[in-house]
Amino acid sequence: MGERTAPTAEEARRTAAEAWIWGYPLLENYRTMYAQAVAPDDPGSVGFGRFRHHARTFTPADTDVVTPNNDTPCSWAWLDLRAEPWVLSVPATDRYHVLALHDLDTVHVGYVGSRTTGSGAGDHLVAGPGWTGSVPDGVSGVLHAATHLVGVLGRTHLAGPDDLPALREVQEGYRLRPLSAYTDTAAPHPAEEPVWPVWREEETDTVEFLTVLDFLLGFFPVLDTDRELRARLAALGVDGGGEFEPAALAPGLRAALEAGIADGRARLTEAAGALTGSSHLFGTREEVGAEPLRRATGAHVGLYGLPEAEAWYGAWQRDPSGDGPPDGTRHAYTIRFAPGQLPPARFFWSVSLYGLPGRFFTENEIDRYSIGDRTPGLLYDDDGGLTLYLAHRRPTDPKRAANWLPAPAGPFTAVVRLYGPDPSVLDGRWTPPPLTVDDGADG
């Protein structure tokens, strides 16, 4: 390999900013994958090629992924496609479900589920980059991944606590097999076990993030849309070889990279703060497009979110009385859906509340983290509308208490999800109502 031409400080800063934004989804994804499939001392780690089912709703104790979804219990799995493809099998069920497969940068490979493949049983081949083998008889479809490591996140509808046994039966019907096991043929030689970098949260905003990114690029062949940035990263030594060493950087170059990382973080923070909906944040490469900031924003506000055709997301992120997010120590709030303006969803809808900055559920006295059309005891307004109350203290009025979504004693954000959104949602004719300050919600 020829000697690299060292970039100028200005070039290095620009590359670091763009690389941090481009690489942010990969690192967020690795944080989750490390805990679930790699970490040797994590009790939740099950390795590759096995499902880990959550036959329950999420609580504040669940911190694997930000903005957790409390509508559809999850089934997680990770696949290493280097040696051979895998086969994902699903049972026949009329229950709403979707298993979304994503590449290392969180872009979806494809979907298996009620909306896309129907309610029947099926076997779906998941193939890695460059695979050119024969598709065996009996396979319902093929999903072609752009990276050698792929995540599977299944969501299966839960109607309520009494529905848990039936939910578990469907989840246990999700099955993963290497292609050789599916065809009952000899297995290929296994891929070499990598030396997985230990995940350290504090390093994501430092030059050390490039060390993890360099490792992950070894599983991510260069795409045409990324070729120019990948070439500039390679000039810095971040080429997928897993040998990038921050300690060897000249002080001036290191300072330029640190400044660029701060620039990237600022751009992402600004983009996330200006967000009003989830349009084109989540999906396949065709659905999301090639804009890295859009992918990073999606990973920041709702890691592993679904495309709008599957599930539509909206958020209340600003306090209506001033700058900054809503804050349970400052105000109580209401969200009122007027008559005829309830969220128009084919399947169901909910509003979930997350404490900031972590974007996880927060402890509260009634263990309620989401509220929606399936919430028992929800009370509608006399005119047919619906008012939700977001407050830190429990409202004393019984009607308000029935519709209370507890807020933390601090900043928070609220997210609305519509499963099977009506066309009026997708084309903008229906939008969420505003968040309103209502400090009478305590009374």
Secondary structure, 3 states (H helix, E strand, C coil): CCCCCCCCHHHHHHHHHHHHHHHHHHHHHHHHHHHHHHCCCCCCCCCCCCCEECCCCCCCCCCCCCCCCCCCCEEEEEEECCCCCEEEEECCCCCCEEEEEECCCCCEEEEEECCCCCCCCEEEEEECCCCCCCCCCCCCEEEECCCCEEEEEEEECCCCHHHHHHHHHHHHCCEEEEHHHHHCCCCCCCCCCCCCCCCCHHHCCCCCHHHHHHHHHCCCCCCHHHHHHHHHHHHCCCCCCCCCCHHHCCHHHHHHHHHHHHHHHHHHHHHHHCCCCCCCCCCCHHHHCCCHHHHHHHHHHHCCCCCCCCEEEEEECCCCCCCCCCECCCCCEEEEECCCCCCCEEEEEEEEEEECCCCECCCCCCCCCEEECCCCCCCCCCCCCEEEEEECCCCCCHHHHHCEEECCCCEEEEEEEEEEECHHHHCCCCCCCCEEECHHHHC
